[in-house]
Amino acid sequence: MNSTPPSESRKARAARRAGEFPPAPEPLAVPVFDSHTHLDITVHEAGVPGGADAGDPVEALITAAAKAGVDRLMQVGVDVVSSRWGAELAARHPSVLAAVALHPNEAPRLSDLDSALREIEALAAEPRVRGLGETGLDTFRTGDEGRAAQELSFRAHIAIAKRYAKPLIIHDREAHADVLRVLDEEGAPDVVVLHCFSGDADFAAECVRRGYLLSFAGTVTFASATNLREAAVLTPPEQMLVETDAPYLTPVPHRGRPNASYLIPLTMRALAETTGRDLDTLCAAVSANGERVFGPWTQSSG
């Protein structure tokens, strides 16, 4: 996700698109989970399927996902406010877990990065916060003047993930080599997820070799994304996740319209076709990966 504040044109575009969600695809027979979504941003920028009369907008998004066979969601934070919101939602909703972090494009803008990191660490201790993310490096939107703060923040998130034994969820935009360099220098946590994987087959092979998980978004369905499909072919089912990054990166044939977790079936079907794997078998593998990596969504009665 790009945490850069919306430009006026993007605000206008979001207003025009509000409520213009695509029709629901055929549900998955074997349920999966959305490993990376932004329910708060989706509601703010695009509304909900069904429009303003849908009642509780967050609940409407969760319900729409469940009807499509997407029965669990990972709500991902990009700053202190959204991380706190996600932790609170996960604490009260059985189908939602949370990840908390400062987005790499957020870190250089903060006047007190240390204070914000302390707040993220406090949230990381909560039982239904199951990941540190999205953190990482982004050389596409952050210029040279912000790189030091961005890397400092990334290193701090790695340390927090290791202290709390929680997965690290990485935003990597045009920074593949530097992401690997920092992980090597700091020592990677036990679980690393490459959110919205954007590399080629060579980078995928290196990530797979290291035991990282690759999470594929709607971008894998784009006609121009040959590199992502080649990467998906190289990714073992036990190291594959699927996500929306909603409300962004809507899969074909609805590219350009708002995204939401109920559209995951389009990406799952594309991954099954691309990799030559049986859809239900691949869904079962992705679902099992979620429980193994993030732990159970259901709350313990004890």
C-alpha positions in Angstrom: 0.0 0.0 0.0 1.1 3.6 -0.7 0.7 5.8 2.4 1.4 9.0 0.5 -1.5 11.4 1.2 -3.9 11.4 -1.7 -3.5 14.2 -4.3 -6.5 16.3 -5.2 -6.9 14.2 -8.4 -6.8 11.0 -6.5 -9.3 12.4 -4.0 -11.6 13.3 -6.9 -11.1 9.9 -8.5 -11.9 8.1 -5.2 -15.1 10.2 -4.9 -16.2 9.2 -8.4 -15.5 5.6 -7.7 -17.1 5.4 -4.3 -19.5 2.5 -4.2 -18.5 1.4 -7.8 -17.4 -2.1 -6.6 -17.4 -4.9 -9.2 -19.9 -7.7 -9.0 -19.1 -10.6 -6.8 -17.3 -13.5 -8.5 -18.2 -17.1 -8.1 -17.3 -18.1 -4.5 -14.4 -20.4 -3.7 -15.4 -23.9 -2.7 -12.4 -24.1 -0.3 -12.1 -20.9 1.9 -9.0 -18.8 1.9 -7.9 -15.7 3.7 -6.9 -12.2 2.6 -3.3 -11.8 3.9 -3.3 -8.0 3.4 -6.2 -5.6 3.4 -6.9 -2.1 4.5 -10.6 -2.0 5.6 -10.3 1.5 7.0 -8.9 3.0 3.8 -11.4 1.0 1.7 -14.3 2.5 3.6 -12.8 6.0 3.5 -11.9 6.0 -0.2 -14.4 3.7 -1.8 -17.3 3.0 0.5 -18.7 -0.5 0.5 -20.3 -2.9 -1.9 -24.0 -2.0 -2.0 -23.4 1.7 -1.2 -24.2 3.9 1.8 -27.2 1.9 2.9 -25.1 -1.2 3.8 -25.1 -0.4 7.5 -21.8 -0.9 9.3 -19.4 -0.5 6.4 -16.6 -2.6 7.9 -19.0 -5.4 8.8 -20.4 -5.2 5.2 -16.9 -5.7 3.7 -16.2 -8.6 6.0 -19.6 -10.2 5.2 -19.1 -9.8 1.5 -15.8 -11.5 1.7 -17.2 -14.4 3.7 -19.9 -15.0 1.0 -17.1 -15.2 -1.6 -15.2 -17.9 0.4 -12.7 -15.4 2.0 -13.5 -16.1 5.6 -10.5 -14.5 7.4 -8.8 -11.1 7.0 -5.5 -9.6 8.0 -6.0 -5.9 8.6 -2.7 -4.1 8.0 -1.7 -0.8 9.6 0.4 2.0 7.9 0.8 4.4 10.8 0.0 4.6 14.5 -3.6 5.6 14.0 -4.5 2.8 11.5 -2.4 0.3 13.5 -4.4 1.1 16.7 -7.7 0.9 14.8 -6.8 -2.5 13.4 -5.7 -3.9 16.7 -9.0 -2.7 18.2 -11.0 -4.3 15.4 -9.2 -7.6 15.7 -9.8 -7.7 19.4 -13.5 -7.7 18.9 -14.0 -9.5 15.5 -13.2 -13.2 15.3 -12.5 -13.2 11.5 -9.9 -10.4 11.7 -6.3 -10.3 12.8 -4.1 -7.3 12.7 -0.6 -6.3 11.7 0.9 -3.0 12.9 3.6 -0.8 11.5 4.8 2.5 10.1 4.7 2.3 6.3 8.1 3.0 4.8 6.8 6.2 3.2 5.4 7.3 6.5 8.7 7.1 8.5 10.5 10.1 6.8 7.6 12.4 7.5 7.4 11.8 11.2 8.8 14.5 13.5 9.3 11.9 16.3 10.0 8.5 14.8 11.2 7.0 18.1 7.9 7.8 19.8 5.8 6.3 17.0 7.9 3.2 17.0 7.3 2.8 20.8 3.6 3.0 20.1 3.9 0.3 17.4 5.9 -1.9 19.8 3.2 -1.5 22.5 0.6 -2.6 20.0 2.7 -5.6 18.8 2.4 -7.1 22.3 -1.4 -7.6 21.9 -2.5 -11.2 21.3 -4.5 -10.6 18.1 -1.8 -8.5 16.6 0.0 -11.2 14.6 2.4 -9.3 12.4 4.7 -6.3 12.0 3.8 -4.6 8.8 3.7 -3.2 6.5 7.2 -2.1 6.9 10.1 -2.2 4.4 11.7 0.0 1.8 10.2 2.1 -1.0 12.6 3.9 -3.4 9.8 4.7 -5.8 8.1 7.3 -3.6 10.8 8.2 -1.1 13.7 10.2 -2.4 17.3 10.2 -1.2 16.5 12.6 1.6 14.2 10.2 3.3 16.1 6.9 2.8 17.9 7.0 6.2 14.7 7.4 8.2 13.1 4.7 6.1 15.9 2.2 6.7 16.1 3.1 10.4 12.3 2.4 10.7 12.7 -0.9 8.8 15.5 -2.1 11.1 13.4 -1.2 14.2 10.4 -3.2 12.9 12.7 -6.2 12.3 13.8 -6.0 15.9 10.3 -5.7 17.2 9.2 -8.7 15.1 12.0 -10.8 16.6 11.3 -9.7 20.2 7.7 -10.7 19.9 8.2 -13.7 17.6 5.7 -12.3 15.0 5.9 -12.3 11.2 7.4 -9.4 9.4 5.3 -8.1 6.5 7.4 -6.3 4.0 6.5 -3.5 1.6 9.2 -3.6 -1.1 8.9 -1.2 -4.0 11.9 -1.0 -6.3 14.1 -2.0 -3.4 14.7 -5.7 -3.8 18.4 -5.7 -3.2 18.3 -3.3 -0.3 15.5 -5.3 1.4 17.6 -8.4 1.3 20.7 -6.5 2.5 18.9 -5.1 5.5 17.4 -8.5 6.4 20.9 -10.1 6.2 22.5 -7.4 8.3 19.8 -7.5 11.0 19.0 -11.2 10.8 15.6 -12.0 9.5 12.7 -13.0 11.8 11.6 -16.6 11.6 8.7 -15.6 9.3 9.0 -13.0 6.5 6.2 -12.2 4.1 6.8 -10.3 0.9 3.5 -8.3 0.6 2.3 -7.7 -2.9 5.3 -9.5 -4.4 6.7 -7.3 -7.2 9.9 -9.1 -8.2 10.9 -11.3 -11.1 11.6 -15.0 -11.2 15.2 -14.5 -10.0 14.1 -12.5 -6.9 11.3 -15.0 -6.2 13.8 -17.9 -6.3 16.1 -16.1 -3.8 13.1 -15.4 -1.5 11.9 -19.0 -1.7 15.5 -20.2 -1.0 15.5 -18.1 2.2 12.1 -19.6 3.3 10.2 -16.3 2.9 6.5 -16.3 1.9 5.4 -14.6 -1.3 2.0 -12.9 -1.2 0.4 -12.3 -4.6 -2.1 -9.5 -5.3 -4.4 -8.7 -8.2 -1.3 -7.4 -10.1 -0.6 -11.1 -11.0 -3.7 -10.9 -13.3 -2.5 -7.8 -15.2 -1.5 -8.5 -18.9 1.8 -6.8 -18.4 2.8 -8.8 -15.3 4.6 -11.7 -17.0 7.4 -11.4 -14.4 4.9 -12.0 -11.5 3.4 -15.1 -13.2 6.9 -16.5 -13.7 7.5 -15.8 -10.0 4.3 -17.6 -9.0 5.3 -20.7 -11.0 8.5 -20.8 -8.9 6.7 -20.4 -5.6 5.9 -23.7 -3.7 2.3 -23.8 -2.5 3.6 -23.9 1.1 5.2 -20.5 0.6 2.4 -18.8 -1.2 -0.2 -16.3 0.1 -2.9 -14.3 -1.6 -4.0 -10.7 -0.9 -5.9 -7.7 -2.1 -4.1 -4.7 -0.7 -7.6 -3.3 -0.9 -8.8 -0.8 -2.0 -6.0 -0.9 -4.5 -4.7 -3.4 -7.2 -8.1 -4.7 -8.3 -7.7 -7.9 -10.4 -8.6 -8.1 -14.0 -11.3 -7.8 -15.4 -12.1 -5.0 -13.0 -8.8 -3.1 -12.9 -9.4 0.5 -12.0 -12.5 -0.1 -9.8 -12.3 -0.4 -6.0 -10.9 -3.6 -4.6 -12.1 -5.5 -1.6 -11.5 -9.0 -0.1 -14.5 -10.5 -1.8 -12.6 -10.3 -5.1 -9.8 -12.7 -3.9 -11.4 -15.6 -5.9 -10.3 -13.8 -9.1 -6.7 -13.8 -8.0 -6.8 -17.3 -6.7 -8.2 -18.6 -10.0 -5.5 -16.8 -11.9 -2.8 -18.3 -9.6 -4.2 -21.8 -10.1 -4.3 -21.3 -13.9 -0.8 -19.8 -14.0 0.8 -22.5 -11.9 -1.1 -25.4 -13.3 -2.4 -26.4 -9.9 -5.8 -27.6 -8.9 -7.8 -24.6 -7.5 -9.2 -26.4 -4.4 -5.8 -27.9 -3.6 -4.1 -24.5 -3.9 -6.8 -22.8 -1.8 -6.3 -25.4 0.9 -2.5 -24.8 0.9 -2.9 -21.0 1.1 -5.4 -21.4 3.9 -3.1 -23.7 5.9 -0.3 -21.2 5.4 -2.3 -18.5 7.0 -3.0 -20.6 10.1 0.7 -21.7 10.3 2.1 -18.2 9.8 -0.3 -16.0 11.7 -1.9 -18.5 14.1 -5.6 -19.3 14.5 -8.2 -16.6 13.9 -10.6 -18.2 16.3 -10.3 -16.8 19.8 -9.5 -19.3 22.6 -12.3 -19.8 25.1 -9.6 -20.2 27.8 
